[in-house]
Amino acid sequence: MSVNPSKQSHRRHGGMTLVEVLIAAVVLGIGLLGVAALQVNALQGSGNAQFRSKATDLTATLVDRVRANLDALNTYNTAAATCAATQPADICSMDADDTVNNAADCTPDQMALFDLWDIRCKVEDTLPGGQITVACPGGCLENTPMQIIVSWQTQNANAAFRTEQVETTIMPGAPIFVPGE
């Protein structure tokens, strides 16, 4: 019996082999892990942006309060401190609540102490590891620089903590430049 190679039947494979299926599954799995990692990074970036926005808002609030209370500039000059467990002796608020002093009944120094306490508590309540520092290198006087730093802790993808901050320098009492005026 002679075997003629030209007459041998060739069988064609109509599907994929198990090895091809396994390779496709591995490639798909790696792709899905990459998509999940991108999603985690996007969520972390969104959270960090939210913290930066809140820090900027709180800094702007304190800047407005300082500019409205130029008589007590030196009272704002303070190192980083925490929100006290108790409120200041004089609560100076614009609320019409009978349990607090009306802002008009407070001295400028009492108002400055209340402003610092209020903003510090908001920084600590809304930012992880939040702190605020107000410093005047040459003493807090009108038209001299005042530096406000709000800092907080963030966690990166490697679970390492990093300090972020918003730093603003103002000149209390100096005219505010508005473009176009």
C-alpha positions as a Markdown table, in Angstrom:
| # | Residue | x | y | z |
|---|---|---|---|---|
| 1 | Met | 0.0 | 0.0 | 0.0 |
| 2 | Ser | 1.5 | 3.2 | -1.1 |
| 3 | Val | 0.7 | 6.4 | 0.6 |
| 4 | Asn | 0.3 | 9.2 | -1.8 |
| 5 | Pro | 0.8 | 12.5 | 0.0 |
| 6 | Ser | -1.2 | 14.4 | -2.5 |
| 7 | Lys | -4.2 | 12.3 | -1.7 |
| 8 | Gln | -4.0 | 12.6 | 2.0 |
| 9 | Ser | -7.0 | 14.3 | 3.4 |
| 10 | His | -6.2 | 17.5 | 5.2 |
| 11 | Arg | -8.4 | 18.3 | 8.1 |
| 12 | Arg | -9.0 | 22.0 | 8.6 |
| 13 | His | -9.5 | 23.4 | 12.0 |
| 14 | Gly | -12.7 | 25.3 | 12.2 |
| 15 | Gly | -12.3 | 26.8 | 15.7 |
| 16 | Met | -9.8 | 28.2 | 18.2 |
| 17 | Thr | -7.5 | 26.0 | 20.3 |
| 18 | Leu | -7.6 | 26.1 | 24.1 |
| 19 | Val | -4.3 | 27.9 | 24.1 |
| 20 | Glu | -5.6 | 30.8 | 22.0 |
| 21 | Val | -8.7 | 31.1 | 24.3 |
| 22 | Leu | -6.4 | 31.3 | 27.4 |
| 23 | Ile | -4.2 | 33.9 | 25.8 |
| 24 | Ala | -7.3 | 36.0 | 24.8 |
| 25 | Ala | -8.6 | 35.7 | 28.4 |
| 26 | Val | -5.2 | 36.9 | 29.8 |
| 27 | Val | -5.1 | 39.9 | 27.5 |
| 28 | Leu | -8.6 | 40.8 | 28.3 |
| 29 | Gly | -7.9 | 40.5 | 32.1 |
| 30 | Ile | -4.9 | 42.8 | 31.8 |
| 31 | Gly | -6.9 | 45.3 | 29.9 |
| 32 | Leu | -9.7 | 45.3 | 32.5 |
| 33 | Leu | -7.1 | 45.7 | 35.3 |
| 34 | Gly | -5.8 | 48.8 | 33.4 |
| 35 | Val | -9.2 | 50.3 | 33.2 |
| 36 | Ala | -9.8 | 49.7 | 36.9 |
| 37 | Ala | -6.5 | 51.4 | 37.7 |
| 38 | Leu | -7.4 | 54.4 | 35.5 |
| 39 | Gln | -10.7 | 54.7 | 37.4 |
| 40 | Val | -9.0 | 54.6 | 40.8 |
| 41 | Asn | -6.6 | 57.4 | 39.7 |
| 42 | Ala | -9.5 | 59.5 | 38.3 |
| 43 | Leu | -11.4 | 59.2 | 41.6 |
| 44 | Gln | -8.3 | 60.2 | 43.6 |
| 45 | Gly | -7.7 | 63.1 | 41.3 |
| 46 | Ser | -11.4 | 64.2 | 41.7 |
| 47 | Gly | -11.1 | 64.0 | 45.5 |
| 48 | Asn | -7.9 | 66.0 | 45.5 |
| 49 | Ala | -9.5 | 68.7 | 43.3 |
| 50 | Gln | -12.4 | 68.9 | 45.7 |
| 51 | Phe | -10.1 | 69.4 | 48.6 |
| 52 | Arg | -8.1 | 72.1 | 46.8 |
| 53 | Ser | -11.4 | 73.8 | 45.8 |
| 54 | Lys | -12.6 | 73.8 | 49.5 |
| 55 | Ala | -9.2 | 75.1 | 50.7 |
| 56 | Thr | -9.3 | 77.9 | 48.2 |
| 57 | Asp | -12.8 | 78.8 | 49.2 |
| 58 | Leu | -11.9 | 78.9 | 52.9 |
| 59 | Thr | -8.8 | 81.0 | 52.2 |
| 60 | Ala | -10.9 | 83.5 | 50.2 |
| 61 | Thr | -13.4 | 83.6 | 53.1 |
| 62 | Leu | -10.6 | 84.5 | 55.6 |
| 63 | Val | -9.2 | 87.1 | 53.2 |
| 64 | Asp | -12.6 | 88.8 | 53.0 |
| 65 | Arg | -12.9 | 88.8 | 56.7 |
| 66 | Val | -9.4 | 90.3 | 57.2 |
| 67 | Arg | -10.1 | 93.0 | 54.7 |
| 68 | Ala | -13.3 | 93.8 | 56.5 |
| 69 | Asn | -11.5 | 94.1 | 59.9 |
| 70 | Leu | -8.4 | 96.1 | 59.3 |
| 71 | Asp | -8.3 | 97.4 | 62.9 |
| 72 | Ala | -7.4 | 94.0 | 64.2 |
| 73 | Leu | -4.7 | 92.9 | 61.7 |
| 74 | Asn | -2.2 | 91.9 | 64.3 |
| 75 | Thr | -4.7 | 89.6 | 66.0 |
| 76 | Tyr | -4.8 | 87.5 | 62.8 |
| 77 | Asn | -1.0 | 86.9 | 63.0 |
| 78 | Thr | -0.9 | 83.4 | 64.4 |
| 79 | Ala | 1.0 | 80.1 | 63.8 |
| 80 | Ala | -0.8 | 76.9 | 63.0 |
| 81 | Ala | -3.3 | 76.0 | 65.7 |
| 82 | Thr | -6.2 | 73.6 | 66.1 |
| 83 | Cys | -9.8 | 74.3 | 66.5 |
| 84 | Ala | -10.4 | 74.6 | 70.2 |
| 85 | Ala | -12.9 | 72.2 | 71.8 |
| 86 | Thr | -14.7 | 75.3 | 73.2 |
| 87 | Gln | -15.8 | 78.3 | 71.3 |
| 88 | Pro | -14.1 | 81.7 | 71.9 |
| 89 | Ala | -15.5 | 83.6 | 74.9 |
| 90 | Asp | -17.1 | 86.1 | 72.5 |
| 91 | Ile | -19.0 | 84.6 | 69.5 |
| 92 | Cys | -19.3 | 87.3 | 66.9 |
| 93 | Ser | -21.8 | 86.4 | 64.2 |
| 94 | Met | -24.0 | 88.0 | 61.7 |
| 95 | Asp | -26.8 | 85.6 | 62.7 |
| 96 | Ala | -29.8 | 86.9 | 64.6 |
| 97 | Asp | -29.5 | 84.2 | 67.2 |
| 98 | Asp | -29.8 | 85.4 | 70.8 |
| 99 | Thr | -27.1 | 83.0 | 72.0 |
| 100 | Val | -24.3 | 84.8 | 70.3 |
| 101 | Asn | -23.1 | 88.4 | 70.1 |
| 102 | Asn | -24.2 | 90.3 | 67.1 |
| 103 | Ala | -21.1 | 91.3 | 65.1 |
| 104 | Ala | -21.8 | 95.0 | 65.8 |
| 105 | Asp | -21.4 | 94.3 | 69.5 |
| 106 | Cys | -17.9 | 92.8 | 69.2 |
| 107 | Thr | -14.6 | 94.7 | 69.2 |
| 108 | Pro | -12.3 | 94.2 | 66.2 |
| 109 | Asp | -10.0 | 91.9 | 68.2 |
| 110 | Gln | -13.0 | 89.8 | 69.3 |
| 111 | Met | -14.2 | 89.6 | 65.7 |
| 112 | Ala | -10.7 | 88.5 | 64.5 |
| 113 | Leu | -10.5 | 85.8 | 67.2 |
| 114 | Phe | -13.9 | 84.5 | 66.1 |
| 115 | Asp | -12.9 | 84.6 | 62.4 |
| 116 | Leu | -9.8 | 82.6 | 63.1 |
| 117 | Trp | -11.7 | 80.1 | 65.2 |
| 118 | Asp | -14.5 | 79.7 | 62.7 |
| 119 | Ile | -12.2 | 79.2 | 59.7 |
| 120 | Arg | -9.9 | 76.8 | 61.6 |
| 121 | Cys | -12.8 | 74.7 | 62.6 |
| 122 | Lys | -14.1 | 74.6 | 59.0 |
| 123 | Val | -10.6 | 73.7 | 57.7 |
| 124 | Glu | -10.3 | 70.8 | 60.2 |
| 125 | Asp | -13.8 | 69.6 | 59.5 |
| 126 | Thr | -13.6 | 69.6 | 55.7 |
| 127 | Leu | -10.0 | 68.7 | 54.9 |
| 128 | Pro | -8.2 | 65.6 | 56.0 |
| 129 | Gly | -5.4 | 66.7 | 58.4 |
| 130 | Gly | -6.4 | 70.3 | 57.6 |
| 131 | Gln | -4.5 | 73.2 | 59.2 |
| 132 | Ile | -4.4 | 76.9 | 58.5 |
| 133 | Thr | -1.5 | 79.3 | 59.2 |
| 134 | Val | -1.6 | 83.1 | 59.1 |
| 135 | Ala | 1.7 | 84.9 | 59.1 |
| 136 | Cys | 3.0 | 88.5 | 58.7 |
| 137 | Pro | 6.8 | 88.4 | 58.3 |
| 138 | Gly | 7.1 | 92.1 | 59.1 |
| 139 | Gly | 4.2 | 92.4 | 61.5 |
| 140 | Cys | 0.6 | 92.7 | 60.5 |
| 141 | Leu | 0.1 | 96.3 | 59.3 |
| 142 | Glu | -1.9 | 97.8 | 56.5 |
| 143 | Asn | -0.2 | 97.5 | 53.1 |
| 144 | Thr | 2.2 | 94.9 | 54.4 |
| 145 | Pro | 2.2 | 91.2 | 53.2 |
| 146 | Met | 0.1 | 88.7 | 55.0 |
| 147 | Gln | 0.5 | 85.1 | 54.1 |
| 148 | Ile | -2.3 | 82.5 | 54.5 |
| 149 | Ile | -1.5 | 78.8 | 54.1 |
| 150 | Val | -4.2 | 76.1 | 54.2 |
| 151 | Ser | -2.7 | 72.6 | 54.2 |
| 152 | Trp | -4.1 | 69.1 | 54.2 |
| 153 | Gln | -3.1 | 65.4 | 53.7 |
| 154 | Thr | -3.7 | 63.4 | 50.5 |
| 155 | Gln | -3.0 | 59.8 | 49.8 |
| 156 | Asn | -1.5 | 58.6 | 46.5 |
| 157 | Ala | -1.9 | 55.3 | 44.7 |
| 158 | Asn | 0.9 | 53.8 | 46.7 |
| 159 | Ala | -0.9 | 54.6 | 50.0 |
| 160 | Ala | 1.8 | 57.2 | 50.8 |
| 161 | Phe | 0.6 | 60.5 | 52.4 |
| 162 | Arg | 1.5 | 63.8 | 50.9 |
| 163 | Thr | 0.9 | 67.3 | 52.2 |
| 164 | Glu | -0.9 | 69.6 | 49.8 |
| 165 | Gln | -1.5 | 73.3 | 50.4 |
| 166 | Val | -3.0 | 76.5 | 49.1 |
| 167 | Glu | -0.9 | 79.6 | 49.8 |
| 168 | Thr | -2.1 | 83.1 | 49.4 |
| 169 | Thr | -0.4 | 86.4 | 50.1 |
| 170 | Ile | -2.4 | 89.6 | 50.4 |
| 171 | Met | -1.8 | 93.2 | 51.2 |
| 172 | Pro | -4.5 | 94.2 | 53.7 |
| 173 | Gly | -5.7 | 97.7 | 53.2 |
| 174 | Ala | -4.2 | 98.0 | 49.7 |
| 175 | Pro | -6.7 | 98.8 | 46.9 |
| 176 | Ile | -8.1 | 95.8 | 45.1 |
| 177 | Phe | -7.3 | 95.9 | 41.4 |
| 178 | Val | -10.3 | 95.1 | 39.2 |
| 179 | Pro | -9.4 | 94.7 | 35.5 |
| 180 | Gly | -11.3 | 97.1 | 33.3 |
| 181 | Glu | -12.0 | 99.8 | 35.9 |
